[in-house]
């Protein structure tokens, strides 16, 4: 399966988050700032991914439309 590595990747991400949390246990301001920064960066990544996926679908639809118009010949 294409996504068979996903559970391992999620486990590594969770372990990393717990490691950062433990490393910052003595610094309360940083302990608050790091999750907020991670959350906002994840939101930015999610928005960029959605925009690029939308552009990909738009380009594919335009290609199909152009190919069908090309097959229909001059004068549509």
GUDOZA-14749 format. One record per residue (C-alpha): x, y, z; residue in three letters; chain. Coordinates in nm, 4 decimals. Layout:
REM residues N
X,Y,Z,rest,kette
X,Y,Z,Ala,A
...
END
This chain:
REM residues 76
X,Y,Z,rest,kette
0.0000,0.0000,0.0000,Unk,A
0.1163,0.3491,-0.0795,Unk,A
0.0615,0.4895,0.2735,Unk,A
0.2028,0.1993,0.4744,Unk,A
0.4696,0.4228,0.6324,Unk,A
0.2130,0.6632,0.7813,Unk,A
0.1688,0.5017,1.1291,Unk,A
0.5452,0.5025,1.1816,Unk,A
0.5681,0.8644,1.0715,Unk,A
0.2886,0.9674,1.3086,Unk,A
0.4585,0.7833,1.5945,Unk,A
0.7852,0.9662,1.5236,Unk,A
0.6034,1.3009,1.5135,Unk,A
0.4343,1.2352,1.8474,Unk,A
0.7642,1.1287,2.0021,Unk,A
0.9250,1.4470,1.8712,Unk,A
0.6499,1.6637,2.0160,Unk,A
0.6840,1.4937,2.3545,Unk,A
1.0607,1.5379,2.3366,Unk,A
1.0291,1.9103,2.2697,Unk,A
0.7747,1.9412,2.5498,Unk,A
1.0086,1.7688,2.7936,Unk,A
1.3100,1.9729,2.6830,Unk,A
1.1175,2.2954,2.7415,Unk,A
0.9651,2.1932,3.0739,Unk,A
1.1740,2.4496,3.2628,Unk,A
1.0820,2.7369,3.0309,Unk,A
0.7094,2.8130,3.0581,Unk,A
0.7028,3.0853,2.7911,Unk,A
0.8770,2.8692,2.5343,Unk,A
0.6599,2.5754,2.6324,Unk,A
0.3562,2.7845,2.5323,Unk,A
0.5125,2.9416,2.2230,Unk,A
0.6357,2.6234,2.0543,Unk,A
0.2944,2.4517,2.0188,Unk,A
0.1419,2.7758,1.8943,Unk,A
0.4185,2.8060,1.6366,Unk,A
0.3806,2.4446,1.5297,Unk,A
0.0054,2.4864,1.5007,Unk,A
0.0303,2.8008,1.2916,Unk,A
0.2956,2.6504,1.0648,Unk,A
0.0758,2.3430,1.0172,Unk,A
-0.2125,2.5727,0.9223,Unk,A
0.0016,2.7542,0.6663,Unk,A
0.1204,2.4231,0.5223,Unk,A
-0.2380,2.2978,0.4999,Unk,A
-0.3508,2.6130,0.3162,Unk,A
-0.0608,2.5955,0.0704,Unk,A
-0.1266,2.2275,0.0054,Unk,A
-0.4956,2.2944,-0.0645,Unk,A
-0.4141,2.5797,-0.3040,Unk,A
-0.1660,2.3669,-0.4956,Unk,A
-0.4096,2.0743,-0.5101,Unk,A
-0.6804,2.3063,-0.6422,Unk,A
-0.4457,2.4425,-0.9087,Unk,A
-0.3567,2.0891,-1.0128,Unk,A
-0.7236,1.9957,-1.0536,Unk,A
-0.7965,2.3213,-1.2387,Unk,A
-0.5099,2.2555,-1.4817,Unk,A
-0.6264,1.8977,-1.5398,Unk,A
-0.9823,2.0117,-1.6122,Unk,A
-0.8583,2.2809,-1.8510,Unk,A
-0.6442,2.0235,-2.0295,Unk,A
-0.9429,1.7931,-2.0784,Unk,A
-1.1538,2.0834,-2.2053,Unk,A
-0.8806,2.1937,-2.4474,Unk,A
-0.8295,1.8404,-2.5763,Unk,A
-1.2020,1.7938,-2.6387,Unk,A
-1.2244,2.1283,-2.8195,Unk,A
-0.9210,2.0333,-3.0278,Unk,A
-1.0836,1.7027,-3.1272,Unk,A
-1.4068,1.8759,-3.2269,Unk,A
-1.2207,2.0713,-3.4958,Unk,A
-1.2564,2.4286,-3.6173,Unk,A
-1.5806,2.6074,-3.5503,Unk,A
-1.6507,2.3973,-3.2377,Unk,A
END
